[in-house]
Amino acid sequence: MRLSSMLAGAVAALSLAAPAVAQETVAIVGGRVLTGTSVIEGGTVVIRDGKIVSVGTGAAPSGARVIDAAGKVVAPGFVAVDSGLAGSEVSSVRGTNELRNAANNLSAAFDVSYGLDPWSFTLPVARLGGVTRAVVVPQHPGSSGGHYHEDETAGVGDGGLQSPGLFAGQAAIINLAQGTDILVKPRVAMVAPFGEAGAGIAGGARGAQFVLFKETLAEVRLYARNKSAYERAGLRDLSLSRADLEALIPVANGSMPLIVSVHRASDIQQVLRLAREEGLKIILDGAEEGWLVAGDIASANVPVLLNPIDNLPNDFEMRAARMENAAALNAAGVVIAIKGNEGSTHRARDARYNAGNAVSHGLPYGAAIAALTVNPARIFGMAGQFGQIAPGAAGDVVVWSGDPLEPLSQPSAVFVNGVEQPLEARTLLLRDRYRQVTPMPPAYRN
């Protein structure tokens, strides 16, 4: 098969149609409604003009298009966190990954929102798993899947490769609606690796990274107080570019959250100490040993993005990883959000399976649903705007054939911003194409 024919066929199959307009009134009636914070049996959800206007047990309003959800489950669209959706296509093809920037003169200012692709094949696949929003997070060049790779930062600090910097860049929130307007909000959080990954960047030791990090914050604050002096070259030399200094001001003053990739319990404690000393607003990402210090995390009012099935000691940072991590953190009062697998790009839809596994290991069912919906919105400053079925929230609603945490359950309707989305993806189109009994067109037989 010729490559040009394959690409042309794939693009044609998934070319974006003009997005529908969310003007009609839709009433989803008779289903078991999971609002994100409660359960309504035989509920009615009304969507109009892209928003949820009511949820309860009343009748459908006159003139509404009615969707019968009897025997089904109606839930908010899931929110993929720590995601690469629309930012990475094929992991083995470097030119399709817009999540990593290796330039040592631009790290914190790297903004993933400019590289997002609304035509990405990853979006319809995730949507079929009930995902309607995502927090797209940049990846640090010295890490892969959240873990440090020694060969990628070899030579840092010893005359070899230059360090790509302490920061990976700034995250963005997107919606997964069909169409070109997927960006919801850029620059919602800064990202930085700690633990082994951070140590590798700073020269090999954790203590070095913390000192370097504190010095970086001091420089950012110095720059913020003396911009006019900086402009006329009347300020001492600073280690970061102007773009990075500007990007870090909201982190240094505590208005922008810092997503910290960290795994080991002792590293978590040191990151909490750093946040306390510097007045930072942080979000822990990973925290596989978080259950050991759950009380400390809860006392600091710090949320956690986690994969509850990370239970193997793949390295010395995860010796105490266990399947009960999500349950223990939740019981301690920590706000958690559950991630998908493999960077939440091609397997973002796995988040619901991971949530189901967490329930089987002690996490209350309601907490698992919240960790996929309400909590991510809350963590990233979007509470009430999406992630729940409540008046005024975005019309992101999924009708499931059964319990959404059960692998065999499938969506029968998916709404994003009040617009019903097609239940198709490239994977399904390829399945249908190649299971035909009739001969393929000539271009596909070469």
RARABEL-V529444 format. One record per residue. N is the residue number from 1. RES is the residue in one letter. PHI is phi in degrees with one decimal (* if undefined). PSI is psi in whole degrees, -180 to 180 (999 if undefined). OMEGA is omega in whole degrees, -180 to 180 (none if undefined). Layout:
# RARABEL-V529444
n:res:phi:psi:omega
N:RES:PHI:PSI:OMEGA
N:RES:PHI:PSI:OMEGA
This chain:
# RARABEL-V529444
n:res:phi:psi:omega
1:M:*:131:180
2:R:-71.4:139:-178
3:L:-61.6:-39:-179
4:S:-62.0:-38:179
5:S:-67.1:-40:179
6:M:-61.6:-48:-178
7:L:-66.1:-41:-180
8:A:-63.9:-41:179
9:G:-66.3:-40:-179
10:A:-66.1:-43:-179
11:V:-66.5:-42:180
12:A:-63.4:-37:-177
13:A:-66.1:-32:-176
14:L:-118.9:23:177
15:S:-60.9:141:-173
16:L:-75.0:126:172
17:A:-79.3:163:175
18:A:-62.2:128:-177
19:P:-63.4:143:178
20:A:-68.4:159:178
21:V:-98.3:131:-175
22:A:-84.0:66:-178
23:Q:-104.1:-28:-177
24:E:-73.2:158:174
25:T:-95.1:127:-179
26:V:-117.5:133:176
27:A:-120.8:120:177
28:I:-100.8:115:-168
29:V:-121.2:150:169
30:G:84.9:0:-177
31:G:-93.4:171:172
32:R:-84.7:109:-172
33:V:-94.5:120:172
34:L:-98.3:104:-175
35:T:-75.9:-16:-172
36:G:108.4:-24:178
37:T:-128.4:-12:-178
38:S:-155.5:179:179
39:V:-127.8:133:177
40:I:-122.4:118:178
41:E:-81.6:137:-180
42:G:59.3:41:-173
43:G:-83.7:166:176
44:T:-126.0:124:177
45:V:-113.4:124:-179
46:V:-112.2:128:-179
47:I:-119.5:133:178
48:R:-149.8:138:178
49:D:53.4:39:175
50:G:82.0:-2:-177
51:K:-123.6:158:170
52:I:-81.2:124:-178
53:V:-101.8:-24:177
54:S:-162.4:154:173
55:V:-145.5:131:-178
56:G:178.2:-145:-179
57:T:-123.1:14:-178
58:G:-77.6:177:179
59:A:-76.8:160:177
60:A:-67.4:141:179
61:P:-66.4:153:-180
62:S:-60.6:135:177
63:G:86.7:-5:-179
64:A:-77.1:149:169
65:R:-77.0:122:-173
66:V:-100.2:130:173
67:I:-111.4:119:-179
68:D:-80.7:114:-179
69:A:-110.0:21:179
70:A:-57.7:131:-178
71:G:78.6:4:-178
72:K:-116.9:175:179
73:V:-116.4:132:178
74:V:-110.4:126:-175
75:A:-137.7:159:172
76:P:-64.0:153:172
77:G:-61.1:142:-179
78:F:-77.4:154:179
79:V:-113.4:117:178
80:A:-81.5:124:179
81:V:-108.6:160:-177
82:D:51.7:47:-169
83:S:-105.0:157:172
84:G:-115.1:14:-178
85:L:-56.5:133:-180
86:A:71.0:-1:180
87:G:-112.6:-11:180
88:S:-147.0:137:-177
89:E:-108.7:-62:180
90:V:-124.7:116:-172
91:S:-61.6:-29:-178
92:S:-85.3:-5:179
93:V:-108.7:105:-171
94:R:-58.4:-36:-177
95:G:-68.9:-11:179
96:T:-100.2:4:180
97:N:-104.4:109:-180
98:E:-101.1:17:-174
99:L:-98.9:-11:-176
100:R:-121.8:137:176
101:N:-130.0:118:-175
102:A:-96.8:3:-179
103:A:-68.3:131:-178
104:N:-81.7:-8:179
105:N:-102.2:6:177
106:L:-151.4:105:-179
107:S:-126.7:-68:-178
108:A:-62.7:-31:-177
109:A:-80.3:-9:179
110:F:-60.2:124:-173
111:D:-117.7:107:-176
112:V:-65.8:-20:-174
113:S:-61.8:-25:-179
114:Y:-77.5:-15:-178
115:G:-105.5:7:-176
116:L:-71.3:140:-177
117:D:-116.7:106:-179
118:P:-68.9:-13:177
119:W:-89.3:4:-176
120:S:-57.4:136:178
121:F:-68.0:-15:-179
122:T:-73.8:-25:-175
123:L:-68.5:-51:179
124:P:-61.7:-34:179
125:V:-64.5:-45:178
126:A:-65.1:-37:-180
127:R:-62.7:-35:177
128:L:-67.5:-15:174
129:G:-96.3:14:177
130:G:84.9:8:-179
131:V:-85.3:124:180
132:T:-119.9:-14:176
133:R:-137.9:159:178
134:A:-150.6:146:170
135:V:-101.1:107:-176
136:V:-87.7:122:-170
137:V:-117.5:130:177
138:P:-67.2:153:179
139:Q:-105.5:139:177
140:H:-76.4:138:-179
141:P:-59.3:-24:-179
142:G:-92.0:15:-179
143:S:-139.6:161:177
144:S:-146.1:118:-178
145:G:64.4:23:178
146:G:92.0:0:-177
147:H:-120.8:147:-176
148:Y:-74.2:136:175
149:H:-116.5:115:-171
150:E:-59.4:-37:-176
151:D:-68.3:-24:-176
152:E:-79.5:-19:179
153:T:-121.8:18:179
154:A:-60.7:138:178
155:G:91.6:-7:180
156:V:-64.1:123:177
157:G:83.3:2:-179
158:D:-129.2:27:177
159:G:89.0:0:179
160:G:-91.1:-131:-180
161:L:-64.0:146:175
162:Q:-78.0:147:179
163:S:-67.7:138:176
164:P:-77.1:4:177
165:G:100.0:165:-176
166:L:-75.9:-18:-171
167:F:-115.3:148:178
168:A:-90.1:-26:-178
169:G:130.8:-164:-172
170:Q:-113.9:136:-177
171:A:-84.4:165:179
172:A:-139.8:155:176
173:I:-105.3:133:177
174:I:-126.4:162:166
175:N:-107.8:161:-175
176:L:-105.8:26:178
177:A:-69.6:148:174
178:Q:-66.4:132:-177
179:G:135.0:-177:-175
180:T:-99.4:-13:-175
181:D:-97.7:76:-175
182:I:-99.1:-17:-177
183:L:-73.1:124:177
184:V:-95.5:-49:-180
185:K:-158.7:124:176
186:P:-85.4:166:171
187:R:51.8:53:-179
188:V:-89.7:-15:-180
189:A:-165.3:153:172
190:M:-96.3:155:-177
191:V:-126.7:134:177
192:A:-148.0:135:177
193:P:-85.9:143:173
194:F:-124.8:-167:-177
195:G:68.0:-143:-178
196:E:-60.8:-41:-179
197:A:-62.4:-47:179
198:G:-65.0:-39:178
199:A:-62.1:-41:180
200:G:-62.6:-36:180
201:I:-69.2:-39:-174
202:A:-82.6:-8:179
203:G:129.1:-6:175
204:G:124.7:-12:-177
205:A:-125.6:140:179
206:R:-59.7:-42:-179
207:G:-59.2:-35:179
208:A:-66.3:-40:-179
209:Q:-64.4:-42:-179
210:F:-63.9:-41:178
211:V:-64.6:-45:180
212:L:-63.7:-39:180
213:F:-64.2:-45:180
214:K:-65.6:-37:177
215:E:-66.0:-37:177
216:T:-61.8:-46:178
217:L:-61.8:-38:178
218:A:-62.5:-40:179
219:E:-66.6:-40:179
220:V:-61.1:-44:-180
221:R:-68.1:-37:176
222:L:-62.0:-46:178
223:Y:-61.9:-44:-178
224:A:-61.5:-33:-179
225:R:-81.9:-17:-171
226:N:-134.5:46:-178
227:K:-62.8:-39:-179
228:S:-65.0:-39:177
229:A:-65.7:-38:178
230:Y:-62.0:-40:-178
231:E:-64.3:-34:-179
232:R:-99.7:19:178
233:A:59.0:34:179
234:G:-103.3:16:-180
235:L:-120.2:147:-180
236:R:-58.3:159:179
237:D:-60.7:137:178
238:L:-113.9:152:-172
239:S:-77.4:-21:-177
240:L:-104.2:158:174
241:S:-70.1:163:178
242:R:-60.7:-39:-180
243:A:-61.1:-43:180
244:D:-68.6:-40:178
245:L:-60.0:-45:179
246:E:-62.2:-43:-178
247:A:-64.5:-28:-175
248:L:-90.0:-8:179
249:I:-57.5:-49:179
250:P:-65.5:-24:174
251:V:-71.4:-46:-178
252:A:-65.0:-31:-180
253:N:-94.0:4:173
254:G:83.0:10:-179
255:S:-92.0:-22:176
256:M:-110.8:128:179
257:P:-70.0:149:177
258:L:-109.7:115:176
259:I:-80.3:117:-176
260:V:-107.6:115:174
261:S:-78.7:117:-176
262:V:-154.5:149:-172
263:H:-129.5:-47:-174
264:R:-77.0:143:-177
265:A:-58.5:-44:-179
266:S:-66.4:-34:176
267:D:-67.4:-38:177
268:I:-59.7:-44:180
269:Q:-61.6:-42:-179
270:Q:-68.9:-35:177
271:V:-66.7:-40:177
272:L:-62.5:-39:177
273:R:-63.6:-44:179
274:L:-59.6:-45:-180
275:A:-62.6:-39:180
276:R:-66.3:-45:-177
277:E:-69.0:-34:-174
278:E:-102.2:-2:180
279:G:68.8:38:-178
280:L:-93.4:151:173
281:K:-102.3:112:-172
282:I:-120.1:157:173
283:I:-128.1:125:178
284:L:-83.0:135:179
285:D:-120.9:119:-177
286:G:106.8:-87:175
287:A:47.0:47:-179
288:E:-62.0:-28:176
289:E:-99.7:19:-177
290:G:-60.3:-30:-178
291:W:-60.8:-26:180
292:L:-69.3:-27:-178
293:V:-126.8:33:-176
294:A:-56.7:-40:179
295:G:-62.3:-40:179
296:D:-64.7:-42:180
297:I:-64.4:-44:180
298:A:-64.2:-42:-179
299:S:-62.5:-32:180
300:A:-83.5:-4:180
301:N:57.3:45:-178
302:V:-109.0:127:178
303:P:-80.2:166:-176
304:V:-134.1:132:169
305:L:-99.8:123:-173
306:L:-144.5:159:170
307:N:-110.3:109:-172
308:P:-69.2:-10:179
309:I:-96.4:5:172
310:D:-74.4:94:-174
311:N:-129.5:8:-179
312:L:-106.4:140:179
313:P:-77.5:75:-178
314:N:-65.2:-24:178
315:D:-156.1:-177:-176
316:F:-72.9:-9:176
317:E:-81.5:-14:-173
318:M:-128.4:33:-177
319:R:-62.2:-30:-176
320:A:-106.2:18:179
321:A:-62.8:140:-179
322:R:-153.4:157:-176
323:M:-69.2:-18:-180
324:E:-86.9:8:-176
325:N:-57.8:-48:-178
326:A:-61.6:-43:-179
327:A:-63.8:-42:-178
328:A:-66.6:-43:179
329:L:-64.8:-45:179
330:N:-61.6:-42:-180
331:A:-63.0:-31:180
332:A:-79.0:-10:-180
333:G:100.0:13:179
334:V:-82.4:136:174
335:V:-79.5:120:-177
336:I:-117.2:152:171
337:A:-129.0:137:-174
338:I:-98.2:132:-177
339:K:-94.9:166:169
340:G:-85.4:-163:-177
341:N:-107.8:159:175
342:E:52.4:51:177
343:G:78.2:9:177
344:S:52.7:41:175
345:T:-110.3:-79:179
346:H:-74.8:-17:-179
347:R:-125.9:36:177
348:A:-61.2:-32:-179
349:R:-64.9:-16:-179
350:D:-70.4:-10:-178
351:A:-57.3:-37:-179
352:R:-69.4:-33:176
353:Y:-67.8:-41:178
354:N:-62.9:-38:178
355:A:-64.7:-40:177
356:G:-62.6:-39:176
357:N:-64.6:-38:178
358:A:-64.0:-38:177
359:V:-63.1:-40:180
360:S:-68.2:-13:178
361:H:-116.4:32:167
362:G:107.6:-10:180
363:L:-77.3:127:178
364:P:-57.2:145:-177
365:Y:-57.1:-46:-180
366:G:-60.7:-36:179
367:A:-68.1:-34:179
368:A:-67.0:-43:177
369:I:-63.4:-43:179
370:A:-61.7:-35:-179
371:A:-69.5:-15:177
372:L:-101.0:-12:-169
373:T:-132.0:-79:-174
374:V:-65.3:-45:-174
375:N:-63.2:-46:178
376:P:-58.0:-41:178
377:A:-62.6:-42:180
378:R:-64.6:-44:-177
379:I:-60.9:-37:-175
380:F:-102.4:25:172
381:G:72.4:24:-179
382:M:-119.6:26:-179
383:A:-56.7:133:179
384:G:85.3:-14:-178
385:Q:-89.5:-31:174
386:F:-160.0:176:178
387:G:85.0:9:177
388:Q:-155.9:155:175
389:I:-97.2:98:-178
390:A:-154.9:149:179
391:P:-54.6:132:179
392:G:95.8:-19:179
393:A:-77.5:159:178
394:A:-58.8:147:-179
395:G:-78.2:59:176
396:D:-98.7:99:-173
397:V:-135.7:139:179
398:V:-124.2:131:174
399:V:-99.3:119:-176
400:W:-103.9:149:177
401:S:-68.5:-23:180
402:G:-161.8:-157:179
403:D:-58.0:122:-177
404:P:-65.7:-16:177
405:L:-88.0:-3:176
406:E:-91.4:129:-176
407:P:-58.0:-30:-178
408:L:-79.0:-13:178
409:S:-71.2:140:-179
410:Q:-133.0:151:178
411:P:-75.1:138:173
412:S:-102.8:-14:175
413:A:-157.3:137:178
414:V:-130.1:125:178
415:F:-115.1:136:172
416:V:-127.6:124:-175
417:N:52.4:37:176
418:G:80.7:1:-179
419:V:-106.9:127:179
420:E:-71.0:133:-175
421:Q:-100.1:152:177
422:P:-68.4:139:179
423:L:-92.5:62:179
424:E:-143.7:159:178
425:A:-153.6:166:-179
426:R:-57.8:-37:180
427:T:-60.5:-42:180
428:L:-72.1:-38:178
429:L:-64.7:-40:177
430:L:-66.6:-40:177
431:R:-57.3:-48:-178
432:D:-67.7:-36:-179
433:R:-65.1:-46:-171
434:Y:-88.8:-2:174
435:R:-100.4:9:177
436:Q:-65.1:146:178
437:V:-91.5:-18:179
438:T:-80.8:155:-180
439:P:-60.3:146:177
440:M:-74.4:157:175
441:P:-58.6:156:-177
442:P:-54.1:-38:-177
443:A:-62.4:-21:-178
444:Y:-101.5:6:179
445:R:-109.4:2:-178
446:N:-86.0:999:none
